[in-house]
Amino acid sequence: MAAIAEILTPSEAQVAEWMAANPALVAVSSTAEVGAYTDTSDATVVRTTKKLGYQNFRELRRSALAVSGRHRDPSKVLDHQLGQISHSDSGPKTVLRDTAQLLAQFEADLDTESWTRAVSAISRAGRVVTYGIGPSGCPAEYLSITLKRAGLRTAQLSGTGFSLADSLLDLTDNDVVILFATLRRFREIDVVLDHVAKVGATAILVSETLGEALRERVHTVLATPPATATTSDGVLMGMAVARALYLAVAAENQADAVHSMERLNTLRAEIVGGKLDSEP
């Protein structure tokens, strides 16, 4: 993208950036639909396609389909990532560089209006419920723990299949449900969103690929940059979101958050029967 940025108009750059972030949608969309998604036009999409080096939009769609398929196949993702590490001593530097670049992209692309909406909803929630499957459960669990330490009522869900039904039984309209869904649209994601709508709860989605597809079903989308084309990982972006959300929400009522952490520390000291840290 950086190599051709100078030949793209602002509207063409907007189209190119959207297509890079949403290959699955590009693969099944027409030029008119991409124009609608990007608030441009089908003519702009056609011009962008040619400037990106494709003969026509059909060729670009085939490329997007291949990328989208790789995103959804863990073995292909791993094979692609390992191919970017030519020798052992380059591995750590490559991962760190790719992650730093993704974080910089995340900062540049952050939708501050969506972020403010998310923080406001979480701060007002009667309870914050986080949900993630597999690796996406890591940022979900982290956010649940840290928000509880900041004084909020929280619950963390990671169930699949029938066990998910038990987890959803006590969901109410005072709950805010934060779904971490990096790439794949598991059936459970739709079930959670259906139940959120049924009980009148509020949903916030953190995702690399599902934002456009699920935008109409959630209160706010916090979109993370595409990570599977690099040696980094989308879960790391989810952890960055979780950390930033925790601090932003805690800052809304700093005194309560600090007092809650003090009580936590007191309880820890009681459990160990004295000082928390061993002395040298």
BELMO-V68486 format. One line per field, one symbol per residue. phi: phi as a letter, one per 20 degrees, with the letter a starting at -180 (. if undefined). psi: psi as a letter, one per 40 degrees, with the letter a starting at -180 (. if undefined). burial: 1 if it has 9 or more other ideal C-beta (glycine too) atoms within 8 Angstrom, else 0. Layout:
phi = ???
psi = ???
burial = ???
This chain:
phi = .ffdgfeefgffffffffffecfffgfcdefffffffdlcbfffffffgfffoefbffffffffffffffgedgfffffffffedfbgfeggfffffffffffffgffegeffffffffffffeffbdddbbdmgffffffgfffffffeoeecbddbfclfffgffegefcfeeddddecgceefggfffffffgffenfddcddbecegffdgfdcfbddedffdfedeebffffffffffffgffffffbffffffffffffffffffemrffdfef
psi = dddeddehidddddddddddefdddddeiidddddddefbiddddddddddeeididddddddddddddddehdddddddddeehdideeddddddddddddddddddehhddddddddddddeidihhihihbdeeddddddddddddeeihiihieiiaddddddedehieeihhhhhgddigiddddddddddddefihhhhhideedddedeeidihghiiheeeaeaidddddddddddddddddddgddddddddddddddddddefaidhii.
burial = 0001000100111111111111111110101001101101010111111111010010111011101111100001100110011000011001100110111011001000011011101110101111111001111111111111111101111110000100010011001111111110000110111011101011111111111001000111111111110111011111111110110111001001101110011001100000000000
